[in-house]
Amino acid sequence: MSTTPTWHERLLGGFKKTSDRLVGNLAGLGGARLDDDTLDEVEEALIASDLGPDTAGKIRTRLAEGTFERNMEELGIRLVVAEEVEKTLARVATPIEVTAFPRPQVILVIGVNGSGKTTTIAKLAHLLMEQDYGVMLAAGDTFRAAAIGQLRTWAERVGVPIVTGPEGGDAAGVVWDAVKKATETGIDVLIVDTAGRLQNKRELMDELAKIRRVLGRINPASPHDVVLVLDATTGQNALSQIEVFKEVAGVTGLVMTKLDGTARGGVLVAAAEKYGLPIHAIGVGEGMTDLRPFDANEVARIIAGVDQGVRK
């Protein structure tokens, strides 16, 4: 008889490659005297694990303070890693809160094509429905017929209404219609898909600006959230995407997907350290419930390989 894995078990599986990589990079450094050369090796190992230079530098500083045994075992180093990673993640682990009044709360979802944006929208809708919110989707990526069709399919699976327009149609017009319908039907949250092409930043910026103007005419406070979906498998490239989308879309929060498919999940920490943007949820699988807000302590210990369930 099979049982559904708990969220903790899914995290263990999802971050296994990342944890294995970090532990492997630190292998052999335990038990050595923590002199400058060894500390340099530890710092390089952490950067190689995609934690980012800032976090790696903080961990090196902690280890160099002299409050630890000078022949600290490898597990001790990883415990320090877990503590510092937790501090970084605790500042940004922030679920989306539905507080908008009047309703609906408008969430613009942005991200490059292939980042998992469409499935993330569906999973986010499911998560909000579990909290008893009424949710509607808007197919604002009118540039691709496939995007409209995919979002419609997901809306049917999740069981939420969707507002669409024709391929090549005016995205802002779709959003206008969706807000009107959401208002009329008492919807709590409207999640808007947007175009993900970055080949022409100016065109994308103009389209998003038009959507914002339309929303502002209906409710000056909207959009209430601008959520960037990042694919963890792209590693450090995810950081450059944050940079670009902050410029073109005014990102207010992040969702990181596909952590189960990569050994580069340390980029979650690097993104948190470098940008300090709220990270609303992380994705560690294909299932509808595999996107969730996260506990900083739990994720930090798993990444560092000190969680009881990671290693014997």
VMD Tcl script that draws the C-alpha trace (Angstrom):
set ca {
  {0.00 0.00 0.00}
  {1.58 3.25 -1.16}
  {1.37 6.40 0.88}
  {1.69 9.98 -0.30}
  {5.09 11.43 0.66}
  {5.01 14.20 3.23}
  {6.22 17.66 2.24}
  {9.38 17.01 4.27}
  {10.03 13.82 2.34}
  {9.47 15.64 -0.93}
  {11.96 18.30 0.13}
  {14.51 15.64 1.00}
  {14.12 14.11 -2.44}
  {13.93 17.44 -4.22}
  {17.13 18.83 -2.71}
  {19.05 15.54 -2.73}
  {21.21 16.41 -5.76}
  {21.94 19.86 -4.33}
  {22.81 18.44 -0.91}
  {24.96 15.68 -2.40}
  {26.86 18.26 -4.44}
  {27.53 20.51 -1.46}
  {28.60 17.60 0.76}
  {30.81 16.29 -2.03}
  {32.43 19.68 -2.52}
  {33.21 19.87 1.21}
  {34.46 16.28 1.42}
  {37.95 15.94 2.81}
  {37.97 19.40 4.38}
  {36.80 18.15 7.77}
  {39.42 17.38 10.38}
  {41.96 19.67 8.76}
  {43.29 22.67 10.58}
  {41.12 25.68 9.75}
  {43.95 27.85 8.57}
  {43.59 30.44 5.81}
  {44.25 27.92 3.06}
  {41.59 25.54 4.36}
  {39.11 28.38 4.82}
  {39.76 29.43 1.23}
  {38.99 25.88 0.11}
  {35.76 25.85 2.11}
  {34.70 29.18 0.62}
  {35.47 27.97 -2.91}
  {33.54 24.75 -2.27}
  {30.48 26.74 -1.19}
  {30.65 29.03 -4.22}
  {30.97 25.93 -6.41}
  {27.76 24.72 -4.76}
  {25.94 27.82 -6.11}
  {25.36 29.36 -2.67}
  {26.84 32.59 -4.00}
  {29.95 34.56 -2.95}
  {28.15 36.62 -0.29}
  {26.84 33.65 1.66}
  {30.10 31.75 1.17}
  {32.00 34.76 2.52}
  {29.80 34.99 5.60}
  {30.32 31.30 6.34}
  {34.08 31.69 5.94}
  {34.03 34.60 8.36}
  {32.05 32.57 10.91}
  {34.52 29.70 10.67}
  {37.47 32.08 10.98}
  {36.19 33.76 14.13}
  {38.01 31.20 16.24}
  {34.96 30.19 18.27}
  {35.14 26.71 16.77}
  {37.63 23.95 17.28}
  {40.52 24.52 14.93}
  {40.23 20.94 13.71}
  {36.48 21.03 13.17}
  {35.03 17.92 11.59}
  {33.24 18.16 8.26}
  {29.83 17.78 9.96}
  {30.62 20.79 12.10}
  {31.35 22.85 9.00}
  {28.05 21.78 7.50}
  {26.21 22.75 10.69}
  {27.63 26.26 10.34}
  {26.55 26.25 6.69}
  {23.03 25.30 7.79}
  {22.92 28.11 10.35}
  {24.04 30.78 7.89}
  {21.78 29.52 5.10}
  {18.85 29.58 7.52}
  {19.56 33.21 8.42}
  {19.53 34.13 4.74}
  {16.38 32.19 3.87}
  {14.46 33.27 6.99}
  {14.52 36.86 5.75}
  {12.72 35.98 2.51}
  {10.52 32.91 3.20}
  {7.23 34.75 2.79}
  {4.00 33.13 1.55}
  {1.66 35.25 -0.56}
  {-0.96 36.88 1.63}
  {-4.36 37.74 0.21}
  {-5.12 41.10 1.79}
  {-6.39 43.25 -1.08}
  {-9.58 45.22 -0.58}
  {-11.55 45.63 -2.67}
  {-11.07 42.24 -4.23}
  {-9.67 40.78 -6.39}
  {-6.00 40.65 -5.46}
  {-4.19 40.71 -8.79}
  {-1.04 38.62 -9.13}
  {0.98 39.12 -12.32}
  {3.13 36.06 -13.01}
  {6.18 36.60 -15.19}
  {9.15 34.54 -16.31}
  {10.94 33.29 -19.40}
  {9.30 30.63 -21.53}
  {10.27 27.20 -20.23}
  {10.66 28.27 -16.60}
  {7.56 26.34 -15.54}
  {5.43 29.48 -15.43}
  {2.15 27.94 -16.61}
  {2.26 24.93 -14.29}
  {3.33 27.21 -11.43}
  {0.24 29.34 -11.99}
  {-1.92 26.21 -11.73}
  {-0.15 25.03 -8.58}
  {-0.41 28.49 -7.04}
  {-4.12 28.53 -7.82}
  {-4.48 25.13 -6.16}
  {-2.56 26.31 -3.10}
  {-4.80 29.37 -2.72}
  {-7.94 27.29 -3.20}
  {-6.78 25.05 -0.35}
  {-6.94 28.21 1.76}
  {-10.58 28.71 0.66}
  {-9.91 31.61 -1.70}
  {-11.81 31.94 -4.94}
  {-9.33 32.03 -7.83}
  {-9.56 33.03 -11.50}
  {-6.90 32.87 -14.22}
  {-6.28 35.30 -17.06}
  {-4.38 34.23 -20.19}
  {-2.35 37.38 -20.67}
  {0.31 35.68 -22.79}
  {-1.52 36.22 -26.06}
  {1.70 36.00 -28.05}
  {1.57 32.19 -28.16}
  {-1.53 30.13 -28.89}
  {0.09 27.24 -27.03}
  {0.31 29.35 -23.86}
  {-3.41 30.10 -24.00}
  {-4.27 26.45 -24.59}
  {-2.00 25.19 -21.82}
  {-3.40 27.63 -19.29}
  {-6.96 26.69 -20.27}
  {-6.14 23.00 -19.75}
  {-4.65 23.70 -16.33}
  {-7.64 25.84 -15.34}
  {-9.91 22.89 -16.11}
  {-7.73 20.52 -14.08}
  {-7.66 22.81 -11.08}
  {-11.31 23.72 -11.44}
  {-11.06 27.50 -11.74}
  {-12.56 29.92 -14.28}
  {-10.34 31.47 -16.91}
  {-10.58 34.51 -19.17}
  {-8.86 34.25 -22.55}
  {-8.56 36.21 -25.77}
  {-7.43 35.43 -29.31}
  {-3.83 34.67 -30.20}
  {-2.07 37.93 -30.97}
  {-4.80 39.87 -29.19}
  {-4.38 42.72 -26.75}
  {-3.11 41.30 -23.45}
  {-4.24 44.37 -21.53}
  {-7.74 43.88 -22.92}
  {-7.80 40.32 -21.61}
  {-6.71 41.55 -18.19}
  {-9.38 44.27 -18.22}
  {-12.09 41.72 -18.98}
  {-10.74 39.36 -16.32}
  {-10.73 41.99 -13.58}
  {-14.29 43.01 -14.44}
  {-15.46 39.40 -14.37}
  {-13.57 38.65 -11.15}
  {-15.11 41.70 -9.49}
  {-18.61 40.82 -10.64}
  {-18.35 37.21 -9.44}
  {-16.67 37.91 -6.11}
  {-13.32 36.30 -6.91}
  {-10.59 36.77 -4.28}
  {-7.50 36.29 -6.42}
  {-6.89 36.87 -10.12}
  {-3.68 35.28 -11.40}
  {-2.49 36.74 -14.70}
  {-0.13 34.92 -17.05}
  {2.11 37.23 -19.08}
  {4.39 36.91 -22.08}
  {7.80 35.45 -21.30}
  {9.87 36.55 -24.25}
  {12.98 38.54 -23.46}
  {14.30 38.75 -27.00}
  {12.84 42.23 -27.24}
  {12.95 43.75 -23.77}
  {11.39 47.01 -24.93}
  {8.36 45.25 -26.41}
  {7.86 43.22 -23.23}
  {8.30 46.29 -21.06}
  {5.74 48.22 -23.10}
  {3.22 45.38 -22.85}
  {3.63 45.03 -19.09}
  {3.38 48.81 -18.68}
  {0.11 48.80 -20.62}
  {-1.26 46.03 -18.40}
  {-0.27 48.03 -15.34}
  {-2.01 51.15 -16.68}
  {-5.21 49.21 -17.31}
  {-5.10 47.68 -13.84}
  {-4.39 51.07 -12.30}
  {-7.54 52.53 -13.85}
  {-9.60 49.84 -12.13}
  {-7.73 49.81 -8.83}
  {-4.66 52.01 -8.24}
  {-3.23 49.39 -5.85}
  {-3.04 46.66 -8.48}
  {-1.16 44.64 -9.45}
  {-0.73 43.69 -5.84}
  {2.01 41.16 -6.58}
  {4.45 40.70 -9.48}
  {5.82 37.19 -9.10}
  {8.83 35.98 -11.10}
  {9.04 32.23 -11.74}
  {12.62 30.94 -11.87}
  {13.89 27.59 -13.11}
  {16.51 26.34 -10.62}
  {18.14 24.16 -13.28}
  {19.49 27.32 -14.94}
  {21.72 27.95 -11.90}
  {23.38 31.34 -11.84}
  {21.46 32.40 -14.96}
  {18.42 32.67 -12.69}
  {20.12 35.61 -10.98}
  {20.50 37.50 -14.26}
  {16.80 36.89 -14.94}
  {15.94 38.55 -11.63}
  {18.05 41.53 -12.68}
  {16.30 41.89 -16.03}
  {12.76 41.35 -14.80}
  {13.24 43.74 -11.89}
  {13.97 46.35 -14.51}
  {11.15 45.53 -16.91}
  {8.41 44.44 -14.54}
  {9.07 45.63 -10.99}
  {9.28 42.15 -9.43}
  {7.90 41.96 -5.88}
  {8.50 38.26 -5.16}
  {9.90 34.98 -6.47}
  {8.89 31.37 -6.94}
  {11.65 28.85 -7.68}
  {10.72 25.69 -9.57}
  {12.38 22.44 -10.68}
  {14.59 22.16 -7.60}
  {14.17 18.40 -7.83}
  {15.82 18.31 -11.25}
  {19.13 19.95 -10.42}
  {22.21 19.91 -8.24}
  {22.22 23.71 -8.46}
  {19.50 24.38 -5.88}
  {21.98 26.45 -3.90}
  {20.98 29.29 -6.23}
  {17.89 29.64 -4.00}
  {20.26 30.88 -1.29}
  {22.24 33.07 -3.68}
  {19.04 34.75 -4.91}
  {17.86 35.35 -1.36}
  {21.20 36.85 -0.32}
  {21.73 39.04 -3.37}
  {18.22 40.43 -3.88}
  {16.33 39.95 -0.62}
  {13.04 39.58 -2.49}
  {10.31 37.51 -0.83}
  {10.42 33.89 -1.98}
  {6.79 32.84 -1.84}
  {7.12 29.15 -2.68}
  {9.45 26.48 -4.02}
  {8.70 23.60 -6.37}
  {10.15 20.12 -5.88}
  {8.07 17.97 -8.21}
  {5.42 17.72 -10.89}
  {2.43 17.10 -8.62}
  {-0.19 19.73 -7.87}
  {0.88 19.86 -4.21}
  {4.62 20.00 -4.96}
  {4.70 23.81 -4.80}
  {4.62 25.16 -1.26}
  {5.89 27.90 1.02}
  {8.91 26.67 2.92}
  {10.46 26.67 6.36}
  {13.93 28.25 6.33}
  {15.37 25.97 9.02}
  {14.11 22.82 7.34}
  {15.43 23.73 3.88}
  {18.76 24.98 5.23}
  {19.44 21.74 7.09}
  {18.51 19.66 4.05}
  {20.75 21.68 1.72}
  {23.66 21.41 4.15}
  {23.19 17.67 4.51}
  {22.59 17.71 8.26}
  {18.93 16.74 8.23}
  {18.35 13.35 9.79}
  {16.71 12.06 6.67}
  {19.46 13.01 4.22}
  {22.25 10.75 5.38}
  {22.66 7.66 7.54}
}
mol new
graphics top color blue
foreach p $ca { graphics top sphere $p radius 0.5 }
foreach p [lrange $ca 0 end-1] q [lrange $ca 1 end] { graphics top cylinder $p $q radius 0.2 }
display resetview
